[in-house]
Amino acid sequence: DDAAEGRLKADAACSLCHGHNGVSTLPNAPNLAGQQAIYVSEQLRNYRSGKRQNEVMNMIAKQLTDSEITHLAAWFGSIKVTVETP
Amino acid sequence: DDAAEGRLKADAACSLCHGHNGVSTLPNAPNLAGQQAIYVSEQLRNYRSGKRQNEVMNMIAKQLTDSEITHLAAWFGSIKVTVETP
């Protein structure tokens, strides 16, 4: 299914900065675990088109197909997140 | 402290779309719960300067001071998130 395919792609293309479970390993890279799939797709498209600027992300997103974007968004959206406010 | 002040500001300025606990209420608005504070600050500055484009966020961010940005980033970063991959 989309999320499973997205997981494979994410392990290869995203996990270095965004972590294997979508919890980012870099302070200036966002956590993606449980993120809204529609939001993730839109941002990847914006990075691919250049509407949104970030050197690393523009380079990576340029290589993504529409279906890869859909799969990645489904994967990150499928990660369950529970939240506890202080 | 910063997070407590950020919580007050977030309730007023952010919760409509990003939820009271940072879990977004709109599919195209990102979850911010537990997001990296440095990332959140950078995005709010980019929205404020126009480097990053989004009609709603540019309008809101234009009204934010540096310390409000710091407080908001501290607040969202302080929300505890636990993650469970499928």
Backbone of each chain as nested JSON, in Angstrom:
{
  "chains": [
    {"id": "A", "residues": [
      {"number": 1, "name": "ASP", "atoms": {"N": [0.868, -1.195, 0.0], "CA": [0.0, 0.0, 0.0], "C": [0.899, 1.238, 0.0]}},
      {"number": 2, "name": "ASP", "atoms": {"N": [0.291, 2.384, -0.137], "CA": [1.052, 3.619, -0.305], "C": [2.052, 3.834, 0.839]}},
      {"number": 3, "name": "ALA", "atoms": {"N": [1.571, 3.637, 2.083], "CA": [2.431, 3.925, 3.245], "C": [3.637, 2.989, 3.263]}},
      {"number": 4, "name": "ALA", "atoms": {"N": [3.41, 1.719, 2.913], "CA": [4.525, 0.756, 2.934], "C": [5.564, 1.148, 1.882]}},
      {"number": 5, "name": "GLU", "atoms": {"N": [5.074, 1.538, 0.711], "CA": [6.027, 1.966, -0.339], "C": [6.734, 3.237, 0.104]}},
      {"number": 6, "name": "GLY", "atoms": {"N": [5.978, 4.121, 0.747], "CA": [6.562, 5.377, 1.217], "C": [7.643, 5.132, 2.259]}},
      {"number": 7, "name": "ARG", "atoms": {"N": [7.432, 4.092, 3.081], "CA": [8.409, 3.775, 4.124], "C": [9.747, 3.409, 3.504]}},
      {"number": 8, "name": "LEU", "atoms": {"N": [9.683, 2.591, 2.428], "CA": [10.928, 2.177, 1.756], "C": [11.651, 3.397, 1.188]}},
      {"number": 9, "name": "LYS", "atoms": {"N": [10.863, 4.249, 0.54], "CA": [11.461, 5.443, -0.078], "C": [12.023, 6.356, 1.014]}},
      {"number": 10, "name": "ALA", "atoms": {"N": [11.277, 6.488, 2.108], "CA": [11.708, 7.385, 3.201], "C": [13.009, 6.891, 3.822]}},
      {"number": 11, "name": "ASP", "atoms": {"N": [13.092, 5.565, 3.997], "CA": [14.334, 5.027, 4.583], "C": [15.528, 5.422, 3.728]}},
      {"number": 12, "name": "ALA", "atoms": {"N": [15.322, 5.452, 2.416], "CA": [16.439, 5.767, 1.523], "C": [16.665, 7.274, 1.428]}},
      {"number": 13, "name": "ALA", "atoms": {"N": [15.577, 8.029, 1.266], "CA": [15.734, 9.437, 0.887], "C": [15.571, 10.431, 2.041]}},
      {"number": 14, "name": "CYS", "atoms": {"N": [14.957, 10.028, 3.157], "CA": [14.56, 11.035, 4.159], "C": [15.148, 10.772, 5.55]}},
      {"number": 15, "name": "SER", "atoms": {"N": [15.412, 9.507, 5.848], "CA": [15.694, 9.14, 7.25], "C": [16.98, 9.756, 7.782]}},
      {"number": 16, "name": "LEU", "atoms": {"N": [17.906, 10.072, 6.924], "CA": [19.172, 10.657, 7.393], "C": [18.903, 11.898, 8.252]}},
      {"number": 17, "name": "CYS", "atoms": {"N": [17.959, 12.759, 7.79], "CA": [17.675, 14.006, 8.527], "C": [16.365, 13.915, 9.31]}},
      {"number": 18, "name": "HIS", "atoms": {"N": [15.387, 13.197, 8.789], "CA": [14.068, 13.16, 9.41], "C": [13.868, 11.933, 10.294]}},
      {"number": 19, "name": "GLY", "atoms": {"N": [14.903, 11.084, 10.401], "CA": [14.809, 9.925, 11.3], "C": [14.053, 8.775, 10.684]}},
      {"number": 20, "name": "HIS", "atoms": {"N": [14.31, 7.538, 11.172], "CA": [13.624, 6.347, 10.631], "C": [12.159, 6.339, 11.01]}},
      {"number": 21, "name": "ASN", "atoms": {"N": [11.805, 7.033, 12.087], "CA": [10.389, 7.045, 12.503], "C": [9.798, 8.439, 12.378]}},
      {"number": 22, "name": "GLY", "atoms": {"N": [10.456, 9.277, 11.597], "CA": [9.923, 10.614, 11.349], "C": [10.213, 11.603, 12.456]}},
      {"number": 23, "name": "VAL", "atoms": {"N": [11.016, 11.164, 13.461], "CA": [11.441, 12.118, 14.499], "C": [12.837, 12.596, 14.099]}},
      {"number": 24, "name": "SER", "atoms": {"N": [12.928, 13.888, 13.801], "CA": [14.12, 14.378, 13.111], "C": [15.378, 14.299, 13.962]}},
      {"number": 25, "name": "THR", "atoms": {"N": [16.498, 14.128, 13.264], "CA": [17.793, 13.982, 13.945], "C": [18.541, 15.318, 13.914]}},
      {"number": 26, "name": "LEU", "atoms": {"N": [17.977, 16.327, 13.231], "CA": [18.654, 17.621, 13.109], "C": [17.721, 18.722, 13.621]}},
      {"number": 27, "name": "PRO", "atoms": {"N": [18.251, 19.684, 14.4], "CA": [17.387, 20.715, 14.957], "C": [16.686, 21.567, 13.905]}},
      {"number": 28, "name": "ASN", "atoms": {"N": [17.276, 21.701, 12.705], "CA": [16.593, 22.539, 11.709], "C": [15.852, 21.715, 10.661]}},
      {"number": 29, "name": "ALA", "atoms": {"N": [15.734, 20.395, 10.934], "CA": [14.903, 19.567, 10.048], "C": [13.647, 19.214, 10.843]}},
      {"number": 30, "name": "PRO", "atoms": {"N": [12.47, 19.371, 10.24], "CA": [11.237, 19.13, 10.992], "C": [10.976, 17.652, 11.255]}},
      {"number": 31, "name": "ASN", "atoms": {"N": [10.297, 17.399, 12.393], "CA": [9.726, 16.066, 12.601], "C": [8.61, 15.898, 11.569]}},
      {"number": 32, "name": "LEU", "atoms": {"N": [8.496, 14.675, 11.021], "CA": [7.442, 14.414, 10.041], "C": [6.495, 13.331, 10.524]}},
      {"number": 33, "name": "ALA", "atoms": {"N": [6.803, 12.708, 11.656], "CA": [5.963, 11.631, 12.174], "C": [4.543, 12.147, 12.389]}},
      {"number": 34, "name": "GLY", "atoms": {"N": [3.571, 11.456, 11.798], "CA": [2.173, 11.805, 11.983], "C": [1.751, 13.108, 11.337]}},
      {"number": 35, "name": "GLN", "atoms": {"N": [2.622, 13.665, 10.492], "CA": [2.282, 14.959, 9.879], "C": [1.13, 14.774, 8.877]}},
      {"number": 36, "name": "GLN", "atoms": {"N": [0.359, 15.82, 8.679], "CA": [-0.779, 15.781, 7.756], "C": [-0.288, 15.438, 6.35]}},
      {"number": 37, "name": "ALA", "atoms": {"N": [-0.831, 14.37, 5.766], "CA": [-0.366, 13.913, 4.449], "C": [-0.544, 14.993, 3.375]}},
      {"number": 38, "name": "ILE", "atoms": {"N": [-1.656, 15.693, 3.409], "CA": [-1.896, 16.725, 2.389], "C": [-0.843, 17.828, 2.515]}},
      {"number": 39, "name": "TYR", "atoms": {"N": [-0.496, 18.168, 3.757], "CA": [0.529, 19.2, 3.98], "C": [1.88, 18.728, 3.454]}},
      {"number": 40, "name": "VAL", "atoms": {"N": [2.243, 17.483, 3.77], "CA": [3.539, 16.953, 3.334], "C": [3.613, 16.949, 1.803]}},
      {"number": 41, "name": "SER", "atoms": {"N": [2.542, 16.49, 1.155], "CA": [2.547, 16.46, -0.322], "C": [2.743, 17.859, -0.873]}},
      {"number": 42, "name": "GLU", "atoms": {"N": [2.003, 18.81, -0.322], "CA": [2.088, 20.179, -0.834], "C": [3.514, 20.731, -0.683]}},
      {"number": 43, "name": "GLN", "atoms": {"N": [4.135, 20.45, 0.477], "CA": [5.49, 20.988, 0.689], "C": [6.496, 20.335, -0.257]}},
      {"number": 44, "name": "LEU", "atoms": {"N": [6.35, 19.009, -0.476], "CA": [7.282, 18.332, -1.393], "C": [7.107, 18.871, -2.815]}},
      {"number": 45, "name": "ARG", "atoms": {"N": [5.87, 19.145, -3.182], "CA": [5.634, 19.73, -4.525], "C": [6.247, 21.128, -4.6]}},
      {"number": 46, "name": "ASN", "atoms": {"N": [6.089, 21.889, -3.517], "CA": [6.648, 23.25, -3.515], "C": [8.169, 23.219, -3.561]}},
      {"number": 47, "name": "TYR", "atoms": {"N": [8.759, 22.237, -2.886], "CA": [10.224, 22.124, -2.96], "C": [10.633, 21.683, -4.362]}},
      {"number": 48, "name": "ARG", "atoms": {"N": [9.834, 20.799, -4.953], "CA": [10.16, 20.298, -6.298], "C": [10.055, 21.428, -7.325]}},
      {"number": 49, "name": "SER", "atoms": {"N": [9.027, 22.275, -7.188], "CA": [8.826, 23.365, -8.165], "C": [9.708, 24.574, -7.842]}},
      {"number": 50, "name": "GLY", "atoms": {"N": [10.219, 24.643, -6.621], "CA": [11.035, 25.788, -6.234], "C": [10.223, 26.878, -5.571]}},
      {"number": 51, "name": "LYS", "atoms": {"N": [8.894, 26.63, -5.447], "CA": [8.051, 27.64, -4.781], "C": [8.512, 27.805, -3.337]}},
      {"number": 52, "name": "ARG", "atoms": {"N": [8.989, 26.724, -2.773], "CA": [9.572, 26.798, -1.434], "C": [11.059, 26.503, -1.54]}},
      {"number": 53, "name": "GLN", "atoms": {"N": [11.861, 27.365, -0.906], "CA": [13.318, 27.287, -1.092], "C": [14.033, 26.612, 0.074]}},
      {"number": 54, "name": "ASN", "atoms": {"N": [14.783, 25.579, -0.219], "CA": [15.719, 25.007, 0.753], "C": [16.673, 24.164, -0.082]}},
      {"number": 55, "name": "GLU", "atoms": {"N": [17.964, 24.484, 0.01], "CA": [18.935, 23.863, -0.894], "C": [18.804, 22.344, -0.934]}},
      {"number": 56, "name": "VAL", "atoms": {"N": [18.84, 21.74, 0.255], "CA": [18.818, 20.272, 0.315], "C": [17.492, 19.737, -0.225]}},
      {"number": 57, "name": "MET", "atoms": {"N": [16.402, 20.338, 0.262], "CA": [15.088, 19.791, -0.106], "C": [14.776, 20.016, -1.582]}},
      {"number": 58, "name": "ASN", "atoms": {"N": [15.241, 21.134, -2.16], "CA": [14.988, 21.344, -3.6], "C": [15.683, 20.244, -4.402]}},
      {"number": 59, "name": "MET", "atoms": {"N": [16.899, 19.918, -4.007], "CA": [17.674, 18.91, -4.733], "C": [17.001, 17.531, -4.628]}},
      {"number": 60, "name": "ILE", "atoms": {"N": [16.552, 17.195, -3.413], "CA": [15.937, 15.878, -3.203], "C": [14.565, 15.809, -3.886]}},
      {"number": 61, "name": "ALA", "atoms": {"N": [13.78, 16.852, -3.687], "CA": [12.401, 16.797, -4.209], "C": [12.376, 16.768, -5.733]}},
      {"number": 62, "name": "LYS", "atoms": {"N": [13.406, 17.337, -6.357], "CA": [13.432, 17.363, -7.838], "C": [13.439, 15.947, -8.416]}},
      {"number": 63, "name": "GLN", "atoms": {"N": [13.917, 14.982, -7.582], "CA": [14.009, 13.613, -8.09], "C": [12.741, 12.804, -7.805]}},
      {"number": 64, "name": "LEU", "atoms": {"N": [11.757, 13.421, -7.128], "CA": [10.587, 12.637, -6.71], "C": [9.484, 12.689, -7.765]}},
      {"number": 65, "name": "THR", "atoms": {"N": [8.876, 11.534, -8.014], "CA": [7.723, 11.491, -8.913], "C": [6.466, 11.805, -8.093]}},
      {"number": 66, "name": "ASP", "atoms": {"N": [5.36, 12.048, -8.794], "CA": [4.093, 12.302, -8.096], "C": [3.731, 11.141, -7.18]}},
      {"number": 67, "name": "SER", "atoms": {"N": [3.909, 9.918, -7.669], "CA": [3.473, 8.783, -6.833], "C": [4.416, 8.618, -5.639]}},
      {"number": 68, "name": "GLU", "atoms": {"N": [5.708, 8.914, -5.818], "CA": [6.616, 8.842, -4.665], "C": [6.21, 9.856, -3.602]}},
      {"number": 69, "name": "ILE", "atoms": {"N": [5.781, 11.034, -4.078], "CA": [5.333, 12.072, -3.13], "C": [4.105, 11.57, -2.37]}},
      {"number": 70, "name": "THR", "atoms": {"N": [3.177, 10.947, -3.103], "CA": [1.961, 10.421, -2.467], "C": [2.324, 9.344, -1.45]}},
      {"number": 71, "name": "HIS", "atoms": {"N": [3.25, 8.485, -1.81], "CA": [3.643, 7.396, -0.899], "C": [4.316, 7.945, 0.356]}},
      {"number": 72, "name": "LEU", "atoms": {"N": [5.239, 8.897, 0.163], "CA": [5.951, 9.47, 1.32], "C": [4.963, 10.141, 2.27]}},
      {"number": 73, "name": "ALA", "atoms": {"N": [4.029, 10.889, 1.685], "CA": [3.042, 11.599, 2.52], "C": [2.188, 10.598, 3.281]}},
      {"number": 74, "name": "ALA", "atoms": {"N": [1.823, 9.497, 2.596], "CA": [1.002, 8.47, 3.252], "C": [1.79, 7.832, 4.392]}},
      {"number": 75, "name": "TRP", "atoms": {"N": [3.085, 7.584, 4.139], "CA": [3.916, 6.952, 5.175], "C": [4.003, 7.83, 6.429]}},
      {"number": 76, "name": "PHE", "atoms": {"N": [4.416, 9.058, 6.259], "CA": [4.579, 9.912, 7.443], "C": [3.244, 10.132, 8.143]}},
      {"number": 77, "name": "GLY", "atoms": {"N": [2.177, 10.232, 7.342], "CA": [0.856, 10.427, 7.936], "C": [0.383, 9.21, 8.702]}},
      {"number": 78, "name": "SER", "atoms": {"N": [0.935, 8.045, 8.355], "CA": [0.462, 6.797, 8.987], "C": [1.134, 6.531, 10.334]}},
      {"number": 79, "name": "ILE", "atoms": {"N": [2.182, 7.313, 10.638], "CA": [2.874, 7.083, 11.905], "C": [2.02, 7.633, 13.041]}},
      {"number": 80, "name": "LYS", "atoms": {"N": [1.732, 6.783, 14.023], "CA": [0.83, 7.201, 15.088], "C": [1.585, 8.086, 16.098]}},
      {"number": 81, "name": "VAL", "atoms": {"N": [0.968, 9.19, 16.487], "CA": [1.624, 10.124, 17.404], "C": [0.668, 10.403, 18.554]}},
      {"number": 82, "name": "THR", "atoms": {"N": [1.174, 10.32, 19.802], "CA": [0.344, 10.744, 20.931], "C": [1.034, 11.957, 21.556]}},
      {"number": 83, "name": "VAL", "atoms": {"N": [0.213, 12.908, 22.014], "CA": [0.692, 14.232, 22.384], "C": [0.348, 14.504, 23.842]}},
      {"number": 84, "name": "GLU", "atoms": {"N": [1.295, 15.119, 24.56], "CA": [1.046, 15.44, 25.969], "C": [1.53, 16.873, 26.235]}},
      {"number": 85, "name": "THR", "atoms": {"N": [0.595, 17.781, 26.442], "CA": [1.017, 19.166, 26.687], "C": [1.507, 19.277, 28.13]}},
      {"number": 86, "name": "PRO", "atoms": {"N": [2.537, 20.108, 28.372], "CA": [3.074, 20.27, 29.737], "C": [2.056, 20.973, 30.651]}}
    ]},
    {"id": "B", "residues": [
      {"number": 1, "name": "ASP", "atoms": {"N": [7.987, 31.277, 31.926], "CA": [9.1, 30.896, 31.021], "C": [8.608, 31.011, 29.574]}},
      {"number": 2, "name": "ASP", "atoms": {"N": [9.535, 30.832, 28.675], "CA": [9.231, 31.037, 27.259], "C": [8.034, 30.208, 26.796]}},
      {"number": 3, "name": "ALA", "atoms": {"N": [8.029, 28.914, 27.165], "CA": [6.972, 28.016, 26.681], "C": [5.608, 28.452, 27.207]}},
      {"number": 4, "name": "ALA", "atoms": {"N": [5.567, 28.888, 28.467], "CA": [4.277, 29.301, 29.051], "C": [3.759, 30.543, 28.318]}},
      {"number": 5, "name": "GLU", "atoms": {"N": [4.671, 31.48, 28.053], "CA": [4.248, 32.692, 27.309], "C": [3.818, 32.307, 25.9]}},
      {"number": 6, "name": "GLY", "atoms": {"N": [4.566, 31.358, 25.319], "CA": [4.232, 30.923, 23.956], "C": [2.865, 30.263, 23.911]}},
      {"number": 7, "name": "ARG", "atoms": {"N": [2.534, 29.535, 24.987], "CA": [1.224, 28.862, 25.025], "C": [0.097, 29.883, 24.939]}},
      {"number": 8, "name": "LEU", "atoms": {"N": [0.243, 30.98, 25.702], "CA": [-0.801, 32.028, 25.693], "C": [-0.94, 32.619, 24.299]}},
      {"number": 9, "name": "LYS", "atoms": {"N": [0.22, 32.905, 23.692], "CA": [0.189, 33.519, 22.353], "C": [-0.394, 32.525, 21.343]}},
      {"number": 10, "name": "ALA", "atoms": {"N": [-0.016, 31.24, 21.484], "CA": [-0.494, 30.216, 20.543], "C": [-2.002, 30.052, 20.642]}},
      {"number": 11, "name": "ASP", "atoms": {"N": [-2.509, 30.071, 21.881], "CA": [-3.968, 29.93, 22.045], "C": [-4.687, 31.029, 21.265]}},
      {"number": 12, "name": "ALA", "atoms": {"N": [-4.086, 32.215, 21.267], "CA": [-4.746, 33.344, 20.589], "C": [-4.499, 33.297, 19.086]}},
      {"number": 13, "name": "ALA", "atoms": {"N": [-3.243, 33.057, 18.692], "CA": [-2.878, 33.275, 17.285], "C": [-2.805, 32.009, 16.431]}},
      {"number": 14, "name": "CYS", "atoms": {"N": [-2.68, 30.83, 17.049], "CA": [-2.353, 29.636, 16.246], "C": [-3.384, 28.511, 16.369]}},
      {"number": 15, "name": "SER", "atoms": {"N": [-4.071, 28.464, 17.519], "CA": [-4.844, 27.254, 17.824], "C": [-6.008, 27.026, 16.858]}},
      {"number": 16, "name": "LEU", "atoms": {"N": [-6.504, 28.062, 16.251], "CA": [-7.634, 27.893, 15.323], "C": [-7.304, 26.842, 14.259]}},
      {"number": 17, "name": "CYS", "atoms": {"N": [-6.078, 26.916, 13.712], "CA": [-5.693, 25.974, 12.639], "C": [-4.761, 24.874, 13.154]}},
      {"number": 18, "name": "HIS", "atoms": {"N": [-3.903, 25.205, 14.11], "CA": [-2.907, 24.237, 14.56], "C": [-3.337, 23.496, 15.824]}},
      {"number": 19, "name": "GLY", "atoms": {"N": [-4.557, 23.77, 16.324], "CA": [-5.073, 23.035, 17.492], "C": [-4.51, 23.555, 18.804]}},
      {"number": 20, "name": "HIS", "atoms": {"N": [-5.233, 23.316, 19.902], "CA": [-4.775, 23.796, 21.219], "C": [-3.554, 23.027, 21.7]}},
      {"number": 21, "name": "ASN", "atoms": {"N": [-3.37, 21.808, 21.197], "CA": [-2.212, 21.015, 21.637], "C": [-1.247, 20.8, 20.485]}},
      {"number": 22, "name": "GLY", "atoms": {"N": [-1.372, 21.619, 19.449], "CA": [-0.432, 21.534, 18.334], "C": [-0.748, 20.441, 17.339]}},
      {"number": 23, "name": "VAL", "atoms": {"N": [-1.91, 19.777, 17.545], "CA": [-2.352, 18.786, 16.55], "C": [-3.358, 19.496, 15.656]}},
      {"number": 24, "name": "SER", "atoms": {"N": [-3.01, 19.633, 14.398], "CA": [-3.746, 20.564, 13.537], "C": [-5.175, 20.115, 13.258]}},
      {"number": 25, "name": "THR", "atoms": {"N": [-6.021, 21.111, 13.052], "CA": [-7.447, 20.844, 12.822], "C": [-7.761, 20.918, 11.327]}},
      {"number": 26, "name": "LEU", "atoms": {"N": [-6.746, 21.281, 10.516], "CA": [-6.968, 21.425, 9.072], "C": [-5.966, 20.54, 8.332]}},
      {"number": 27, "name": "PRO", "atoms": {"N": [-6.42, 19.823, 7.276], "CA": [-5.513, 18.914, 6.592], "C": [-4.316, 19.608, 5.946]}},
      {"number": 28, "name": "ASN", "atoms": {"N": [-4.461, 20.908, 5.603], "CA": [-3.298, 21.548, 4.975], "C": [-2.528, 22.441, 5.938]}},
      {"number": 29, "name": "ALA", "atoms": {"N": [-2.865, 22.322, 7.243], "CA": [-2.065, 23.036, 8.251], "C": [-1.267, 21.971, 9.006]}},
      {"number": 30, "name": "PRO", "atoms": {"N": [0.029, 22.204, 9.178], "CA": [0.851, 21.168, 9.815], "C": [0.599, 21.033, 11.312]}},
      {"number": 31, "name": "ASN", "atoms": {"N": [0.801, 19.808, 11.802], "CA": [0.884, 19.624, 13.246], "C": [2.165, 20.312, 13.714]}},
      {"number": 32, "name": "LEU", "atoms": {"N": [2.103, 20.949, 14.893], "CA": [3.292, 21.626, 15.427], "C": [3.698, 21.034, 16.765]}},
      {"number": 33, "name": "ALA", "atoms": {"N": [2.903, 20.122, 17.301], "CA": [3.212, 19.526, 18.608], "C": [4.573, 18.859, 18.56]}},
      {"number": 34, "name": "GLY", "atoms": {"N": [5.447, 19.243, 19.483], "CA": [6.771, 18.629, 19.582], "C": [7.701, 18.959, 18.439]}},
      {"number": 35, "name": "GLN", "atoms": {"N": [7.328, 19.945, 17.625], "CA": [8.183, 20.263, 16.466], "C": [9.478, 20.914, 16.962]}},
      {"number": 36, "name": "GLN", "atoms": {"N": [10.537, 20.754, 16.178], "CA": [11.845, 21.315, 16.542], "C": [11.735, 22.841, 16.665]}},
      {"number": 37, "name": "ALA", "atoms": {"N": [12.108, 23.384, 17.812], "CA": [11.955, 24.831, 18.06], "C": [12.742, 25.666, 17.046]}},
      {"number": 38, "name": "ILE", "atoms": {"N": [13.943, 25.235, 16.717], "CA": [14.764, 26.011, 15.762], "C": [14.071, 26.039, 14.399]}},
      {"number": 39, "name": "TYR", "atoms": {"N": [13.471, 24.904, 14.012], "CA": [12.765, 24.845, 12.74], "C": [11.558, 25.781, 12.763]}},
      {"number": 40, "name": "VAL", "atoms": {"N": [10.78, 25.746, 13.852], "CA": [9.579, 26.59, 13.942], "C": [9.97, 28.071, 13.868]}},
      {"number": 41, "name": "SER", "atoms": {"N": [11.022, 28.443, 14.608], "CA": [11.459, 29.855, 14.573], "C": [11.831, 30.25, 13.151]}},
      {"number": 42, "name": "GLU", "atoms": {"N": [12.601, 29.4, 12.488], "CA": [13.069, 29.739, 11.141], "C": [11.874, 29.922, 10.193]}},
      {"number": 43, "name": "GLN", "atoms": {"N": [10.88, 29.027, 10.317], "CA": [9.727, 29.14, 9.406], "C": [8.919, 30.408, 9.685]}},
      {"number": 44, "name": "LEU", "atoms": {"N": [8.74, 30.736, 10.985], "CA": [7.992, 31.954, 11.316], "C": [8.736, 33.183, 10.816]}},
      {"number": 45, "name": "ARG", "atoms": {"N": [10.056, 33.164, 10.903], "CA": [10.843, 34.306, 10.359], "C": [10.699, 34.359, 8.836]}},
      {"number": 46, "name": "ASN", "atoms": {"N": [10.723, 33.196, 8.202], "CA": [10.584, 33.185, 6.731], "C": [9.205, 33.657, 6.302]}},
      {"number": 47, "name": "TYR", "atoms": {"N": [8.188, 33.306, 7.075], "CA": [6.847, 33.805, 6.748], "C": [6.781, 35.307, 6.989]}},
      {"number": 48, "name": "ARG", "atoms": {"N": [7.442, 35.753, 8.046], "CA": [7.423, 37.188, 8.377], "C": [8.145, 37.992, 7.288]}},
      {"number": 49, "name": "SER", "atoms": {"N": [9.27, 37.461, 6.799], "CA": [10.053, 38.201, 5.791], "C": [9.489, 37.989, 4.379]}},
      {"number": 50, "name": "GLY", "atoms": {"N": [8.675, 36.95, 4.219], "CA": [8.13, 36.663, 2.887], "C": [8.965, 35.662, 2.119]}},
      {"number": 51, "name": "LYS", "atoms": {"N": [10.083, 35.212, 2.76], "CA": [10.931, 34.217, 2.078], "C": [10.114, 32.945, 1.825]}},
      {"number": 52, "name": "ARG", "atoms": {"N": [9.213, 32.682, 2.747], "CA": [8.288, 31.562, 2.546], "C": [6.89, 32.13, 2.364]}},
      {"number": 53, "name": "GLN", "atoms": {"N": [6.203, 31.625, 1.345], "CA": [4.914, 32.224, 0.968], "C": [3.72, 31.398, 1.429]}},
      {"number": 54, "name": "ASN", "atoms": {"N": [2.844, 32.025, 2.196], "CA": [1.532, 31.433, 2.46], "C": [0.674, 32.597, 2.935]}},
      {"number": 55, "name": "GLU", "atoms": {"N": [-0.452, 32.815, 2.254], "CA": [-1.227, 34.034, 2.516], "C": [-1.528, 34.228, 3.991]}},
      {"number": 56, "name": "VAL", "atoms": {"N": [-2.082, 33.189, 4.608], "CA": [-2.495, 33.317, 6.01], "C": [-1.271, 33.519, 6.903]}},
      {"number": 57, "name": "MET", "atoms": {"N": [-0.254, 32.683, 6.688], "CA": [0.903, 32.731, 7.589], "C": [1.697, 34.03, 7.414]}},
      {"number": 58, "name": "ASN", "atoms": {"N": [1.761, 34.569, 6.199], "CA": [2.491, 35.836, 6.017], "C": [1.785, 36.94, 6.819]}},
      {"number": 59, "name": "MET", "atoms": {"N": [0.465, 36.936, 6.77], "CA": [-0.299, 37.971, 7.465], "C": [-0.103, 37.858, 8.992]}},
      {"number": 60, "name": "ILE", "atoms": {"N": [-0.165, 36.622, 9.491], "CA": [-0.034, 36.422, 10.947], "C": [1.405, 36.698, 11.401]}},
      {"number": 61, "name": "ALA", "atoms": {"N": [2.358, 36.157, 10.648], "CA": [3.755, 36.27, 11.093], "C": [4.236, 37.719, 11.075]}},
      {"number": 62, "name": "LYS", "atoms": {"N": [3.646, 38.528, 10.196], "CA": [4.076, 39.944, 10.118], "C": [3.849, 40.669, 11.441]}},
      {"number": 63, "name": "GLN", "atoms": {"N": [2.903, 40.13, 12.249], "CA": [2.585, 40.815, 13.505], "C": [3.419, 40.298, 14.683]}},
      {"number": 64, "name": "LEU", "atoms": {"N": [4.287, 39.296, 14.398], "CA": [5.009, 38.674, 15.514], "C": [6.356, 39.359, 15.761]}},
      {"number": 65, "name": "THR", "atoms": {"N": [6.655, 39.569, 17.025], "CA": [7.971, 40.106, 17.389], "C": [8.952, 38.937, 17.512]}},
      {"number": 66, "name": "ASP", "atoms": {"N": [10.244, 39.262, 17.579], "CA": [11.252, 38.216, 17.755], "C": [10.978, 37.392, 19.011]}},
      {"number": 67, "name": "SER", "atoms": {"N": [10.633, 38.073, 20.11], "CA": [10.453, 37.299, 21.353], "C": [9.184, 36.449, 21.27]}},
      {"number": 68, "name": "GLU", "atoms": {"N": [8.169, 36.936, 20.574], "CA": [6.955, 36.107, 20.424], "C": [7.279, 34.85, 19.625]}},
      {"number": 69, "name": "ILE", "atoms": {"N": [8.143, 35.024, 18.6], "CA": [8.551, 33.873, 17.788], "C": [9.304, 32.872, 18.669]}},
      {"number": 70, "name": "THR", "atoms": {"N": [10.191, 33.392, 19.515], "CA": [10.956, 32.511, 20.413], "C": [10.015, 31.784, 21.369]}},
      {"number": 71, "name": "HIS", "atoms": {"N": [9.054, 32.499, 21.893], "CA": [8.113, 31.88, 22.845], "C": [7.273, 30.806, 22.168]}},
      {"number": 72, "name": "LEU", "atoms": {"N": [6.75, 31.112, 20.965], "CA": [5.91, 30.142, 20.255], "C": [6.702, 28.876, 19.947]}},
      {"number": 73, "name": "ALA", "atoms": {"N": [7.948, 29.065, 19.492], "CA": [8.789, 27.906, 19.148], "C": [9.064, 27.078, 20.4]}},
      {"number": 74, "name": "ALA", "atoms": {"N": [9.29, 27.767, 21.532], "CA": [9.55, 27.042, 22.79], "C": [8.307, 26.261, 23.2]}},
      {"number": 75, "name": "TRP", "atoms": {"N": [7.139, 26.893, 23.022], "CA": [5.898, 26.225, 23.427], "C": [5.685, 24.934, 22.62]}},
      {"number": 76, "name": "PHE", "atoms": {"N": [5.707, 25.075, 21.296], "CA": [5.422, 23.878, 20.482], "C": [6.486, 22.8, 20.702]}},
      {"number": 77, "name": "GLY", "atoms": {"N": [7.724, 23.254, 20.901], "CA": [8.812, 22.3, 21.139], "C": [8.673, 21.592, 22.474]}},
      {"number": 78, "name": "SER", "atoms": {"N": [7.944, 22.22, 23.402], "CA": [7.84, 21.649, 24.764], "C": [6.75, 20.582, 24.857]}},
      {"number": 79, "name": "ILE", "atoms": {"N": [5.921, 20.489, 23.794], "CA": [4.836, 19.498, 23.869], "C": [5.431, 18.111, 23.633]}},
      {"number": 80, "name": "LYS", "atoms": {"N": [5.165, 17.203, 24.569], "CA": [5.756, 15.871, 24.482], "C": [5.014, 15.026, 23.456]}},
      {"number": 81, "name": "VAL", "atoms": {"N": [5.764, 14.34, 22.602], "CA": [5.149, 13.524, 21.552], "C": [5.744, 12.133, 21.606]}},
      {"number": 82, "name": "THR", "atoms": {"N": [4.884, 11.1, 21.603], "CA": [5.41, 9.73, 21.487], "C": [4.934, 9.183, 20.146]}},
      {"number": 83, "name": "VAL", "atoms": {"N": [5.8, 8.397, 19.514], "CA": [5.624, 7.995, 18.123], "C": [5.573, 6.472, 18.016]}},
      {"number": 84, "name": "GLU", "atoms": {"N": [4.655, 5.983, 17.181], "CA": [4.54, 4.532, 16.992], "C": [4.413, 4.239, 15.499]}},
      {"number": 85, "name": "THR", "atoms": {"N": [5.474, 3.65, 14.924], "CA": [5.388, 3.364, 13.488], "C": [4.525, 2.114, 13.292]}},
      {"number": 86, "name": "PRO", "atoms": {"N": [3.755, 2.086, 12.192], "CA": [2.88, 0.928, 11.949], "C": [3.696, -0.338, 11.637]}}
    ]}
  ]
}
